[in-house]
Amino acid sequence: MSSQSTNTSSYTGSCHCGLTKYVINLPLPPSTAHTRPPPPAICIRKCNCTTCQNLPFFHIRLSHAPSQFTLLSPLTLPLPLQIALQAACFDYICFSKNIHWHFCLVCGVRCFAHIGEGEMQNPPSEVKEFGLGE
């Protein structure tokens, strides 16, 4: 019997103008040929909250966001521009100040959100190798 393993695929995304760029690594479930259903690896859902009703779209909730989501820019801007546009990825806080929607200062597109407190971390070494990090 073969073991059930998950494959991970990387997907890039951005806002409409391209200032905000990111990469997500999604664990995809194993083939449906297995006799037992795989454990849930990812949650994709349609939200019906008052915020999302105005822009109907699906959410992807990563099982371990700190290791599966990497913000590439505006962190990739030269340092003087990083300082000048530090708020280029604005934070709209809603629902009892618990949910943070980050959107682009230039085009206004909401790219990602997080619940509760979050922190910026240095880009992983593979991002820096390709000249995408600081």
C-alpha positions as CSV (number, residue, x, y, z in Angstrom):
1,M,0.0,0.0,0.0
2,S,1.4,3.4,-0.9
3,S,1.8,6.1,1.7
4,Q,-0.4,9.1,1.7
5,S,1.8,12.2,1.0
6,T,1.0,15.7,0.1
7,N,2.6,17.7,-2.7
8,T,3.3,21.3,-2.3
9,S,2.9,23.8,-5.2
10,S,4.0,27.4,-5.2
11,Y,1.8,30.1,-6.5
12,T,2.6,33.8,-7.0
13,G,0.1,36.6,-6.6
14,S,-0.1,40.4,-6.6
15,C,-2.3,43.3,-6.4
16,H,-3.6,44.9,-9.7
17,C,-0.7,47.4,-10.1
18,G,2.0,44.8,-9.1
19,L,3.4,46.8,-6.1
20,T,2.3,44.1,-3.6
21,K,3.7,40.7,-4.5
22,Y,3.6,37.4,-2.6
23,V,4.2,33.6,-2.9
24,I,2.0,31.0,-1.2
25,N,3.0,27.3,-0.9
26,L,-0.2,25.2,-1.0
27,P,-0.1,21.6,0.3
28,L,-2.3,19.7,-2.2
29,P,-4.1,16.5,-1.2
30,P,-2.9,13.2,-2.5
31,S,-4.5,11.4,-5.4
32,T,-8.1,10.3,-4.9
33,A,-7.0,6.8,-5.7
34,H,-6.3,6.2,-2.0
35,T,-8.9,4.2,-0.1
36,R,-8.9,6.5,2.9
37,P,-9.6,10.2,2.6
38,P,-6.6,12.4,3.1
39,P,-6.4,14.7,6.2
40,P,-7.5,18.2,5.5
41,A,-4.5,20.1,4.2
42,I,-6.1,23.4,3.1
43,C,-9.4,25.2,3.6
44,I,-11.0,27.1,0.7
45,R,-14.2,28.8,1.5
46,K,-16.5,31.7,0.5
47,C,-17.0,34.2,3.3
48,N,-20.4,35.9,3.8
49,C,-19.3,38.6,6.3
50,T,-20.3,42.2,5.5
51,T,-16.8,43.0,4.3
52,C,-16.6,40.1,1.8
53,Q,-20.2,40.5,0.6
54,N,-19.0,43.6,-1.3
55,L,-16.2,41.8,-3.0
56,P,-17.3,38.2,-3.3
57,F,-14.3,35.9,-3.5
58,F,-12.9,32.7,-2.0
59,H,-10.5,32.6,0.8
60,I,-7.6,30.2,1.1
61,R,-6.6,29.6,4.7
62,L,-3.2,28.2,4.9
63,S,-2.6,25.5,7.5
64,H,0.7,27.1,8.6
65,A,0.8,30.6,7.2
66,P,4.2,31.7,8.6
67,S,6.0,29.0,6.5
68,Q,3.6,29.0,3.6
69,F,3.2,32.7,2.8
70,T,6.0,35.1,1.8
71,L,5.5,38.8,1.1
72,L,7.9,39.7,-1.7
73,S,7.1,43.4,-2.1
74,P,6.9,46.2,-1.2
75,L,9.8,44.7,0.8
76,T,11.8,44.4,-2.5
77,L,11.9,48.2,-3.1
78,P,15.2,50.0,-2.5
79,L,15.6,51.1,1.1
80,P,14.7,54.8,0.6
81,L,11.5,53.8,-1.1
82,Q,10.8,51.2,1.5
83,I,10.9,53.9,4.2
84,A,8.8,56.3,2.1
85,L,6.2,53.6,1.2
86,Q,6.3,51.6,4.4
87,A,2.6,51.9,4.5
88,A,2.2,50.9,0.9
89,C,0.5,47.8,2.2
90,F,-2.1,49.4,4.3
91,D,-3.9,47.6,7.1
92,Y,-7.7,47.8,7.5
93,I,-8.6,46.4,10.9
94,C,-12.1,45.2,11.4
95,F,-14.3,42.8,13.5
96,S,-13.3,43.9,17.0
97,K,-9.8,44.8,15.8
98,N,-9.0,41.2,15.3
99,I,-8.9,40.8,11.5
100,H,-6.3,42.7,9.4
101,W,-6.9,43.2,5.7
102,H,-3.8,44.4,3.9
103,F,-4.4,46.4,0.7
104,C,-2.2,48.2,-1.8
105,L,-1.9,52.0,-1.3
106,V,-1.6,52.5,-5.1
107,C,-4.5,50.4,-6.6
108,G,-6.5,49.5,-3.4
109,V,-6.6,45.7,-4.0
110,R,-6.9,43.6,-0.9
111,C,-4.3,40.8,-1.3
112,F,-4.2,39.0,2.1
113,A,-5.4,39.1,5.7
114,H,-4.5,37.7,9.0
115,I,-6.2,37.2,12.3
116,G,-4.7,38.6,15.5
117,E,-1.3,40.0,15.9
118,G,1.3,39.4,13.2
119,E,4.9,40.3,12.5
120,M,7.1,40.8,9.5
121,Q,10.0,38.4,9.2
122,N,13.1,38.4,7.0
123,P,12.6,36.8,3.6
124,P,13.9,33.2,3.4
125,S,17.3,32.7,1.8
126,E,15.9,31.3,-1.5
127,V,14.0,34.6,-2.0
128,K,17.2,36.6,-1.4
129,E,19.2,34.4,-3.8
130,F,16.9,35.4,-6.7
131,G,17.2,39.1,-5.9
132,L,13.6,39.3,-4.6
133,G,14.5,40.1,-1.0
134,E,16.0,43.1,0.7
